[in-house]
Amino acid sequence: MQAVILAAGEGTRMRPLTLTTPKPLVSIGGRTLLDHIVSVFPDEIGEIILVVRYLADQIKAYCGTDFHGRKVTYAEGSALGSAYSFLAAAPFIRDERFLFANGDEFPDPEDIKACLEYASFLATEKLAVA
């Protein structure tokens, strides 16, 4: 199974942190956002399609072609937004089912596990409502 991670944005709301570091490589608790994301993926995720654009060379240097034991394929994202960046990954998606994650969120491993029990699913980030 493949996972698509959007990691192409400029992270403007996190400046000045993201002036020289892409948001997916910002360190939180001693680990990058990408490390946090991929570490909760189940074993059946064998390939990651990373959609990159802003400071892409840093992400490519950090992740290489094998990240956390998973093959990495890169797609060139778009400055037009997330939808266009996701479309850049389409030619690389071979599996009927794939997992999608944004490169700036913390997916819950139990939520991912529950989603994978279905033939198709759409998971969104949980929002706290006051």
C-alpha positions in Angstrom: 0.0 0.0 0.0 1.2 3.5 -0.7 0.9 6.8 1.3 0.8 10.2 -0.2 2.2 13.0 1.9 1.7 16.7 0.9 4.9 18.4 1.9 5.1 21.2 -0.7 3.8 24.3 1.1 5.9 27.3 2.3 4.7 27.2 5.9 4.3 31.0 5.9 2.3 31.0 9.2 5.3 29.4 10.9 7.8 32.0 9.9 10.6 32.7 10.8 11.1 29.0 11.5 10.3 28.1 7.9 12.4 30.7 6.2 15.3 28.2 5.9 13.6 25.0 6.9 10.6 23.4 5.2 7.7 22.9 7.6 7.8 19.0 7.4 11.4 19.2 8.7 10.6 21.4 11.6 11.6 19.5 14.8 9.1 19.0 17.5 10.2 17.0 20.6 13.5 16.1 18.9 11.8 14.6 15.7 10.7 16.2 12.5 7.1 16.4 11.5 7.8 13.8 8.8 9.3 11.5 11.4 6.2 11.8 13.6 3.9 11.2 10.6 5.6 8.2 9.1 6.3 6.5 12.5 2.6 5.9 12.9 2.1 4.3 9.5 1.2 0.6 9.7 3.6 -1.9 8.2 1.4 -2.4 5.1 2.5 1.1 3.9 5.5 0.1 1.8 5.9 3.3 -0.3 5.6 7.0 0.4 4.9 9.4 -2.4 6.2 12.8 -1.0 4.9 15.8 -2.8 7.5 18.5 -2.4 8.2 22.0 -3.7 9.4 24.6 -1.2 13.0 23.8 -0.2 12.4 20.4 -1.7 16.2 19.6 -1.8 16.3 19.6 2.0 13.4 17.2 2.2 14.9 14.9 -0.5 18.3 15.0 1.3 16.6 14.1 4.7 14.4 11.4 3.4 16.4 9.9 0.6 15.0 7.0 -1.3 14.2 4.9 1.8 12.6 6.6 4.8 11.7 4.6 7.9 12.1 1.4 5.8 9.7 2.5 3.1 10.5 3.4 -0.5 10.2 7.1 -1.3 9.0 8.5 -4.6 8.9 12.3 -5.1 6.4 14.4 -7.0 6.7 18.1 -7.8 4.0 20.1 -6.0 2.3 23.2 -7.2 2.2 26.8 -6.0 -1.5 26.8 -6.8 -2.4 24.9 -3.6 -3.0 21.5 -2.1 -5.4 20.2 -4.7 -3.0 20.8 -7.5 -0.1 19.3 -5.5 -2.2 16.2 -4.8 -2.8 15.9 -8.5 0.9 15.9 -9.1 1.1 12.6 -7.1 -1.6 10.9 -9.3 0.8 9.5 -11.9 2.7 7.7 -9.1 -0.3 6.1 -7.4 -0.5 2.4 -8.4 -2.5 1.0 -5.6 -6.3 1.0 -5.6 -6.1 2.0 -2.0 -3.7 4.6 -0.6 -3.4 6.6 2.5 -3.2 10.4 2.3 -1.6 12.7 4.9 -0.7 16.3 5.1 2.9 17.0 6.0 2.0 19.2 8.9 -0.3 17.1 11.1 0.0 14.4 13.7 -2.1 11.4 12.6 -3.4 9.2 15.4 -2.2 5.6 14.9 -5.5 4.2 16.1 -7.4 6.3 13.7 -5.3 5.1 10.8 -5.6 1.5 11.9 -9.4 1.9 12.0 -9.6 3.5 8.6 -7.6 0.7 7.0 -10.3 -1.7 8.0 -12.5 -0.3 5.2 -12.3 -0.6 1.5 -12.3 3.1 1.1 -12.1 5.9 3.6 -11.4 9.6 4.1 -9.8 10.7 7.4 -9.6 14.3 8.5 -7.8 15.9 11.3 -9.8 16.1 14.6 -10.8 19.6 15.6 -11.5 20.6 19.2 -14.6 22.7 19.5 -15.1 24.9 22.6 
